[in-house]
């Protein structure tokens, strides 16, 4: 039962499920007629919308299901017009024409729709909604190309001498069914491939200002612009005998804290810090101390920074020692603002300087 439930939930998330009402309609239309087929298909579409809203609430929206409701709404309106009875035979391909019409309108207004969604939903929900939105954009583009080719072939067939009643049934009634079914299968295969790749993807939690996890995002997506999202970042300052150990970045050439990492999704903060310190010859490191927690704003997103300090002893042998060195507070003070240190480090160092480090002269006088 659990397996069936998980499969069903996955289908509700897949945009391909939006083709299901169309497949039901065309298949039933071959046997029981347009009106009954339309009623059953439209009812199935409404049930899919209700189930999707109940399952995902405001976290995910299956846009293909909602587009299908719109398509069937237009189709039902046309079916009540006086001339429709003369064209009932062509109902499947009429449904395709309406689908193409809605797809074209959607593609021309996708940026406006995305803007409305961004202003409507909270940031933690918008990430999932946007991903599903782009999936629908992709599928709509494929749908439009396939249907356009099919319609061109239908026009060529209509003008050809091979136009017969038996072939008419294939071109105008069966081909749309095959098209929707193949698109459904294609999307299932593609999503399964994507899901397989995502299982190997690293994830980063999305948090609020207090540090509570409210969502997650792929680590590869963090570099993109997400101004409304906050990611947890761990920074650790290594202190030895009133000196600060800093590491030089190979790309920028600037010095920074030896630990500056995003917290992975699903790992406890303290546990992850222990894992980091264990990498660096843990027996020479003392217990970390949280110095401060603050919001750091970058050009693309925000970070909730947890700045820790750790005292090290003379036996400490970091893996990054080739690019790192110990600095006296006075040495750092003399080189601030000249580009030797990262901007973030210089801002955070001020707090370290005022709370942790002691002036060298004061340290000497204390020992005297």
C-alpha positions as CSV (number, residue, x, y, z in Angstrom):
1,X,0.0,0.0,0.0
2,X,2.9,2.4,0.8
3,X,4.5,1.6,-2.5
4,X,1.2,2.4,-4.4
5,X,0.8,5.6,-2.4
6,X,4.3,6.8,-3.2
7,X,3.9,6.1,-6.9
8,X,0.6,8.0,-6.9
9,X,2.1,11.0,-5.1
10,X,5.0,11.0,-7.6
11,X,2.4,11.0,-10.5
12,X,0.6,14.0,-9.0
13,X,3.9,15.9,-9.0
14,X,4.6,14.9,-12.6
15,X,3.3,17.4,-15.3
16,X,2.6,14.3,-17.5
17,X,-0.4,13.5,-15.3
18,X,-2.1,16.5,-16.9
19,X,-2.3,14.5,-20.2
20,X,-4.4,11.8,-18.4
21,X,-7.8,13.5,-18.9
22,X,-7.1,14.0,-22.6
23,X,-6.1,10.4,-23.0
24,X,-9.3,9.3,-21.2
25,X,-11.4,11.6,-23.4
26,X,-10.0,10.5,-26.8
27,X,-10.0,6.8,-25.8
28,X,-13.7,6.9,-24.6
29,X,-14.7,9.0,-27.5
30,X,-13.9,6.1,-29.8
31,X,-16.5,4.0,-28.1
32,X,-19.2,6.0,-26.2
33,X,-19.3,9.3,-27.9
34,X,-18.2,12.9,-27.3
35,X,-20.5,14.0,-24.5
36,X,-20.1,11.0,-22.2
37,X,-16.3,11.0,-22.8
38,X,-16.1,14.7,-22.1
39,X,-18.0,14.4,-18.8
40,X,-15.9,11.5,-17.6
41,X,-12.6,13.1,-18.6
42,X,-13.5,16.5,-17.1
43,X,-14.6,14.8,-13.8
44,X,-11.3,13.0,-13.7
45,X,-9.5,16.3,-14.3
46,X,-11.3,18.0,-11.3
47,X,-10.5,15.0,-9.1
48,X,-6.8,15.3,-10.0
49,X,-6.8,19.0,-9.1
50,X,-8.4,18.3,-5.7
51,X,-6.0,15.5,-4.9
52,X,-3.0,17.5,-6.0
53,X,-4.1,20.5,-3.8
54,X,-4.8,18.3,-0.9
55,X,-1.5,16.4,-1.2
56,X,0.9,19.3,-1.7
57,X,-1.1,22.3,-0.3
58,X,0.9,25.4,-1.3
59,X,4.3,23.8,-1.8
60,X,3.8,22.4,-5.3
61,X,1.5,23.3,-8.2
62,X,1.0,20.9,-11.1
63,X,0.5,23.5,-13.8
64,X,-0.4,20.9,-16.5
65,X,-3.4,19.8,-14.5
66,X,-4.7,23.3,-14.2
67,X,-4.0,24.0,-17.9
68,X,-6.0,20.8,-18.7
69,X,-9.0,22.2,-16.7
70,X,-8.8,25.4,-18.8
71,X,-8.5,23.4,-22.1
72,X,-11.5,21.2,-21.2
73,X,-13.5,24.3,-20.2
74,X,-13.0,25.9,-23.6
75,X,-13.7,22.6,-25.3
76,X,-17.0,22.1,-23.4
77,X,-18.0,25.7,-24.3
78,X,-17.3,25.0,-28.0
79,X,-19.2,21.7,-27.8
80,X,-22.4,23.6,-27.0
81,X,-22.2,25.8,-30.1
82,X,-24.7,25.0,-32.9
83,X,-22.1,23.9,-35.5
84,X,-20.2,21.4,-33.2
85,X,-22.5,18.4,-34.1
86,X,-21.2,18.5,-37.7
87,X,-17.6,18.2,-36.4
88,X,-17.9,15.7,-33.6
89,X,-15.9,13.2,-35.6
90,X,-12.9,15.7,-35.3
91,X,-13.3,16.2,-31.5
92,X,-9.8,14.7,-30.7
93,X,-7.9,17.0,-33.1
94,X,-10.1,20.0,-32.0
95,X,-8.8,19.2,-28.4
96,X,-5.3,19.4,-29.8
97,X,-6.0,22.8,-31.5
98,X,-7.2,24.1,-28.1
99,X,-4.1,22.7,-26.4
100,X,-1.9,24.4,-28.9
101,X,-3.8,27.7,-28.4
102,X,-3.4,27.6,-24.6
103,X,0.3,26.6,-24.9
104,X,1.1,29.6,-27.2
105,X,-0.7,32.0,-24.8
106,X,1.2,30.5,-21.9
107,X,4.6,30.7,-23.5
108,X,4.1,34.4,-24.4
109,X,3.1,35.2,-20.9
110,X,5.3,32.9,-18.9
111,X,7.4,35.7,-17.4
112,X,4.4,37.6,-16.2
113,X,2.9,34.4,-14.7
114,X,6.2,33.7,-12.9
115,X,6.2,37.3,-11.5
116,X,2.7,36.9,-10.2
117,X,3.6,33.6,-8.5
118,X,6.7,35.1,-6.9
119,X,4.6,37.9,-5.4
120,X,1.9,35.5,-4.3
121,X,3.8,32.8,-2.5
122,X,6.3,32.8,0.3
123,X,9.9,32.3,-0.6
124,X,10.2,28.7,0.8
125,X,7.2,27.6,-1.3
126,X,8.2,29.6,-4.4
127,X,11.3,27.4,-4.9
128,X,9.3,24.3,-5.4
129,X,6.6,26.1,-7.4
130,X,9.2,27.6,-9.7
131,X,10.8,24.3,-10.4
132,X,7.5,22.7,-11.3
133,X,6.7,25.8,-13.4
134,X,9.9,25.4,-15.5
135,X,9.1,21.7,-15.9
136,X,5.7,22.7,-17.4
137,X,7.5,25.3,-19.7
138,X,9.7,22.5,-21.0
139,X,6.8,20.1,-21.5
140,X,4.7,22.8,-23.2
141,X,7.5,23.5,-25.6
142,X,7.8,19.9,-26.6
143,X,4.0,19.6,-26.8
144,X,3.8,22.6,-29.2
145,X,6.5,21.2,-31.5
146,X,4.9,17.8,-31.8
147,X,1.4,19.0,-32.3
148,X,2.5,21.6,-34.9
149,X,4.2,18.8,-36.9
150,X,1.2,16.6,-36.6
151,X,-1.2,19.4,-37.8
152,X,1.1,20.1,-40.8
153,X,1.1,16.4,-41.7
154,X,-2.7,16.4,-41.4
155,X,-3.0,19.4,-43.8
156,X,-0.7,17.6,-46.3
157,X,-2.8,14.5,-45.9
158,X,-6.1,16.5,-46.5
159,X,-4.7,17.8,-49.7
160,X,-3.4,14.5,-50.9
161,X,-5.2,12.0,-53.2
162,X,-4.9,9.3,-50.4
163,X,-7.7,10.9,-48.3
164,X,-10.1,8.1,-47.4
165,X,-12.6,7.6,-44.5
166,X,-10.5,4.8,-43.0
167,X,-7.4,7.0,-42.9
168,X,-9.4,9.9,-41.6
169,X,-10.1,7.9,-38.5
170,X,-6.4,7.3,-38.0
171,X,-5.3,10.9,-38.7
172,X,-8.1,12.8,-36.8
173,X,-9.1,10.4,-34.0
174,X,-6.3,7.9,-33.3
175,X,-3.2,9.9,-33.9
176,X,-4.0,12.5,-31.2
177,X,-4.4,9.6,-28.7
178,X,-1.0,8.2,-29.7
179,X,0.6,11.6,-29.4
180,X,-0.7,12.2,-25.8
181,X,0.3,8.6,-24.8
182,X,3.8,9.0,-26.2
183,X,4.2,12.3,-24.5
184,X,3.1,10.8,-21.2
185,X,5.6,7.9,-21.6
186,X,8.4,10.3,-22.6
187,X,7.9,12.5,-19.6
188,X,7.8,9.6,-17.3
189,X,11.1,8.3,-18.6
190,X,12.7,11.8,-18.5
191,X,11.5,12.5,-14.9
192,X,12.8,9.1,-13.8
193,X,16.2,10.0,-15.3
194,X,16.1,13.4,-13.5
195,X,15.1,11.8,-10.2
196,X,18.0,9.3,-10.5
197,X,20.4,12.2,-10.9
198,X,18.9,14.2,-8.1
199,X,19.5,11.3,-5.7
200,X,23.2,12.0,-6.2
201,X,22.7,15.8,-5.8
202,X,23.9,17.5,-2.6
203,X,21.2,19.6,-0.9
204,X,21.4,22.7,1.2
205,X,18.7,23.7,3.8
206,X,16.7,26.9,3.4
207,X,16.2,28.5,6.8
208,X,14.4,31.5,8.4
209,X,16.2,34.2,10.4
210,X,16.0,32.1,13.6
211,X,17.7,29.1,11.9
212,X,14.6,26.8,11.6
213,X,14.7,24.7,8.4
214,X,11.8,25.7,6.1
215,X,12.9,23.9,2.8
216,X,15.8,22.8,0.8
217,X,17.6,23.5,-2.5
218,X,20.1,21.7,-4.6
219,X,23.7,22.8,-3.8
220,X,24.3,23.5,-7.5
221,X,21.5,26.0,-7.5
222,X,22.8,28.1,-4.6
223,X,25.1,30.1,-6.9
224,X,22.0,31.4,-8.8
225,X,20.1,34.4,-7.6
226,X,17.8,33.7,-4.7
227,X,17.5,37.0,-2.9
228,X,14.6,35.9,-0.8
229,X,16.3,32.8,0.5
230,X,18.6,32.3,3.5
231,X,21.2,29.5,3.7
232,X,23.0,28.4,6.8
233,X,26.8,28.9,6.7
234,X,29.4,27.7,9.2
235,X,32.6,29.7,9.7
236,X,35.3,28.7,12.2
237,X,38.1,30.9,13.5
238,X,41.2,29.0,14.7
239,X,43.0,30.8,17.5
240,X,46.5,29.9,18.7
241,X,48.4,31.8,21.4
242,X,46.4,35.0,20.6
243,X,47.1,34.6,16.9
244,X,44.5,33.8,14.1
245,X,45.1,31.1,11.6
246,X,44.0,32.2,8.1
247,X,43.9,30.4,4.7
248,X,44.6,32.0,1.4
249,X,42.1,31.3,-1.4
250,X,43.7,30.1,-4.5
251,X,41.4,31.9,-6.8
252,X,41.1,35.4,-5.2
253,X,44.4,35.3,-3.4
254,X,42.8,36.8,-0.3
255,X,42.9,35.4,3.2
256,X,39.9,34.1,5.0
257,X,38.7,31.8,7.8
258,X,39.9,28.2,7.3
259,X,36.3,26.9,7.5
260,X,33.6,28.6,5.5
261,X,31.0,26.1,4.5
262,X,27.3,25.7,3.7
263,X,25.6,23.4,6.2
264,X,24.4,20.3,4.3
265,X,20.7,19.4,4.4
266,X,19.7,16.8,7.0
267,X,22.8,17.1,9.2
268,X,22.7,18.5,12.7
269,X,24.8,21.7,13.1
270,X,26.9,20.4,16.0
271,X,27.4,17.1,14.4
272,X,28.6,18.7,11.2
273,X,31.0,20.9,13.1
274,X,32.5,17.8,14.8
275,X,32.9,16.2,11.4
276,X,34.7,19.3,10.1
277,X,37.1,19.4,13.0
278,X,37.7,15.7,12.8
279,X,39.1,16.3,9.3
280,X,41.7,18.6,10.7
281,X,43.6,16.4,13.2
282,X,40.8,16.6,15.8
283,X,42.9,15.6,18.8
284,X,44.7,18.9,18.7
285,X,41.5,21.0,18.6
286,X,39.5,22.1,21.6
287,X,35.7,22.4,21.9
288,X,34.2,25.0,19.5
289,X,32.5,28.0,20.9
290,X,29.7,29.8,19.1
291,X,30.8,33.5,19.1
292,X,27.9,35.0,17.2
293,X,25.0,34.3,14.7
294,X,24.1,36.9,12.2
295,X,22.5,37.5,8.7
296,X,25.0,38.1,5.9
297,X,23.7,39.6,2.7
298,X,25.4,38.7,-0.6
299,X,24.6,40.0,-4.1
300,X,22.6,36.8,-4.8
301,X,21.2,35.6,-1.5
302,X,21.4,35.8,2.3
303,X,23.4,33.6,4.7
304,X,22.7,32.9,8.3
305,X,26.3,32.7,9.6
306,X,27.3,30.7,12.6
307,X,30.7,32.0,13.6
308,X,32.6,29.7,15.9
309,X,36.1,29.9,17.5
310,X,38.3,27.0,18.3
311,X,41.6,27.1,20.2
312,X,44.4,25.1,18.7
313,X,47.8,24.0,20.2
314,X,51.3,23.8,18.8
315,X,50.7,20.3,17.5
316,X,48.0,21.4,15.2
317,X,48.8,20.4,11.6
318,X,46.0,21.5,9.2
319,X,45.6,20.0,5.8
320,X,45.5,23.5,4.3
321,X,48.8,24.6,5.9
322,X,50.4,25.2,2.5
323,X,48.0,28.1,1.9
324,X,47.6,29.2,5.5
325,X,49.5,31.0,8.2
326,X,49.2,32.4,11.7
327,X,48.6,36.2,12.0
328,X,49.0,38.5,15.0
329,X,46.1,40.9,15.6
330,X,48.5,43.8,14.9
331,X,49.5,42.3,11.6
332,X,45.9,42.0,10.5
333,X,45.1,45.5,11.7
334,X,48.0,46.9,9.6
335,X,46.7,45.2,6.4
336,X,43.0,45.9,6.6
337,X,41.4,47.6,3.6
338,X,44.2,46.8,1.1
339,X,42.6,43.8,-0.5
340,X,44.7,41.2,1.4
341,X,41.6,39.8,3.2
342,X,38.1,39.1,2.0
343,X,35.5,41.7,2.7
344,X,33.4,39.3,4.8
345,X,36.5,38.4,6.9
346,X,37.3,42.1,7.6
347,X,33.7,42.7,8.8
348,X,33.7,39.6,11.0
349,X,37.2,40.1,12.3
350,X,36.2,43.3,14.0
351,X,34.0,41.3,16.4
352,X,36.7,38.7,16.9
353,X,39.2,41.5,17.6
354,X,37.0,43.1,20.3
355,X,36.0,39.9,22.1
356,X,38.7,37.2,21.6
357,X,42.1,38.7,20.8
358,X,44.2,40.6,23.2
359,X,46.7,43.3,22.1
360,X,50.3,42.0,22.0
361,X,51.5,44.7,24.4
362,X,48.7,44.0,26.8
363,X,49.6,40.3,26.7
364,X,53.3,41.0,27.5
365,X,52.3,43.3,30.4
366,X,50.0,40.6,31.8
367,X,52.9,38.1,32.0
368,X,55.2,40.7,33.6
